[in-house]
Amino acid sequence: MSEFAPDGTRISRHDAPDDTLPVADTSGGCREAFERHLGRVLGAEPTVFHELISDVVHLDIYIYPPTPTRPYTVLATSGMSDLPMTVPEVVQEDSLAEGRGSLERAELLLALPPEWPLTQEAFEDERRYWPVRLLKGTARLPHLYRTWLGIGHTVPNGDPARPYAPGTELSGIVLLPPVLDELKDLGDPEKVPELRFYAVVPLTSGEMDLKLTHGLETLLNHLNEAGVTELLTPDRVTAAPVPKRSWLQRLRG
């Protein structure tokens, strides 16, 4: 039975991974197209955080350091696009018919403040490692559960959602086109038709609830007003409206 949020969004709950998973195929050229496109947009050679033990797909993280014109670090997955996602046939057909290209293959990215430590030693602290864990877990999800991810999709960190690490109230994500000036071209399907690049924007539980209750447009309006982008601010306050307490609730403390 399908479950829907108040805004009409279908909710998918994933209980157990598919035990008949396909083998990733790296011969389709997506990884090469991905690397070329990242190189055109970001320029510098990345540091690669290699995955030693893989499940379904081999996921590396490309780390692009800050530059004078891009004052933040960029993390991008490499390997999510080795397998096509299970996009509903009608959704895929509509995207192709409208000239927006295929939705089956994608990679993810987010940005970190320039001072964020990215050493192996720093990654032993979950407060530093969780953005990498988030990217890899999200990239693997559609393949483990034979589903798909696209613009506007939200994924909570568990059910019920819990913060990703100590020191942050962020507990879910929404996938959006990159909006930072230096990253916008990564989201242009005409530049790299082989796959999509989605920005991972972490959310608070209040922002997740806002999207499920009032829809994506309402969430985006609040995120825009608060200046929230794919550049991570782990200790930011929620952009969702704070419910007003009634006089009775205030009297009860």
Buried (B, 14 or more C-beta within 10 A) or exposed (E): EEEEBEBEBEEEEEEEBBEEBEEBEBEBEBBEBBBBBBEEBBEEEBEEBEBEEBEBBBBBBBBBBBBEEBEBBBBBBBBBBBBBBBBEEEEBEEBEEEEEBBBBBBBBBBBBEEEBEBEEEEBEEEEBBBBBEBBBBBBBBBBBBBBBBBBBBBBBBEEEBEBBBEEBBBBBBBBBBBBBEBBEBBBBBEBBEBBBBBBBBBBBBBBBBBBBBBBBEBBBEBBEEBEBBBBBBBEBEBBBEEEEEEEEEEEEE
